[in-house]
Amino acid sequence: MVSEPMYDPARTYQDNFDNGPFGLFASPDVLTQTGDPQSTFLGHPVYLPFGIPAGPLLNGNFVKAALDKGYDIPVYKTVRTHRYPCHAWPNVLAVKVDGDLTTANNHLTTAPGYSQPLSITNSFGVPSFDPDFWQPDLASAVAHTHKGQVVVASFQGTLNEHGSAADYIADFALGARLLKETGVKILEVNLSCPNEGTANLLCFDTVRSREVVDAIKNEVGDLPLIIKCAYFADDAKLKQLIQSVGPYIQGISSINTISAEVRDAAGNQALPGEGRLWSGVCGASIKWAGLNMVARLARLRDELDLSYTITGVGGASNATDYLDFRSAGADAVMAATSVMWNPALASEIKSQVLDAVAQ
Ligand SMILES: Cc1cc2nc3c(=O)[nH]c(=O)nc-3n(C[C@H](O)[C@H](O)[C@H](O)COP(=O)(O)O)c2cc1C
């Protein structure tokens, strides 16, 4: 059983942006949380360290709805320092995955409808509006925060047509400064985006990732910085990244989507346009990878005597998954796909793992 989604895949991104959120997130109800928050996230008290990662919360209206429905750590979808277009519709399709999505099981077919256990492909291309729009919009979402909640803002840099690596890195620093000006309390840099100008993800390029982190930290000083990382198959590569950036960042959020080939039932490319035969898949079939990364990040934190906060992401869809991530070493847990079709998930988990929640 799934609920009416808060982001409607049948509509365009712009339509969702202008008219969403939908379903439960469109209702004015506010979850009442009583007593004092018993947890913290990067120094901020939260009732439950559970939230929505960068993606489904397209703008301030979505973030405000998430806060009202009891998501104590919502992330404002990744922004850029200038307007950037969205890929052509459709941007979200359900996919069939037998078991876990792995490199041995990544040739997928679309599913006719959205049902549990739910896995989807999402393909937006990280669209953005100008800071003139998102700075006041984010500031108003931050002002909407209730007791025991904190908003996170995600961003990434863009390589311009004639841009050098130095310009690309400077664009991350500019994004961080523009976000800091909004009064948001925590930044998240998306290192699981393409390392623009190369064929790889940024987090797989240790040297460039370190340059980006240094540039951001020089700009924002003590403002807590989370890095969003993809699933690493290679342990040595993960250790190299953590050794290089771990001392300078405050949090790591992992994982992002895992790439798969997606065709329709007739065997044709499912998402229209060049470069979209392979796209990112998220939801239940990647939970194994999210748990695996959390456990490895927790081990590395001990081994390297570091202190970053770990946010576990990937396929969490109920209280058991939340607890599985916490047991693996996550300080906080976030869910995107499952929350899109079950916007009541935060209150459901809270009613199972917290005492003092009045509905
Ligand atoms: C609709 C949608 C849009 C997303 N957009 C972004 C994004 O802009 N930036 C980002 O870092 N991750 C983005 N993600 C990835 C999620 O943050 C998350 O890492 C991934 O979906 C795995 O979590 P899940 O299995 O709970 O969906 C997006 C995910 C979804 C479903």
The ligand as an ORCA input file, in Angstrom:
! r2SCAN-3c Opt
* xyz 0 1
  C      13.335     12.670     -6.165
  C      14.753     12.587     -5.696
  C      15.622     13.649     -5.937
  C      16.944     13.618     -5.461
  N      17.757     14.697     -5.630
  C      18.968     14.753     -4.991
  C      19.736     15.950     -4.975
  O      19.348     16.989     -5.523
  N      20.922     15.941     -4.298
  C      21.397     14.814     -3.637
  O      22.465     14.869     -3.024
  N      20.678     13.663     -3.648
  C      19.477     13.614     -4.297
  N      18.717     12.467     -4.233
  C      19.262     11.259     -3.562
  C      18.766     11.137     -2.117
  O      19.235     12.191     -1.305
  C      19.226      9.801     -1.484
  O      20.629      9.806     -1.369
  C      18.818      8.575     -2.290
  O      17.525      8.749     -2.833
  C      18.838      7.312     -1.422
  O      17.860      7.366     -0.416
  P      16.454      6.556     -0.517
  O      16.778      5.149     -0.886
  O      15.808      6.716      0.813
  O      15.663      7.238     -1.622
  C      17.396     12.478     -4.748
  C      16.513     11.410     -4.525
  C      15.215     11.456     -4.975
  C      14.301     10.297     -4.707
*
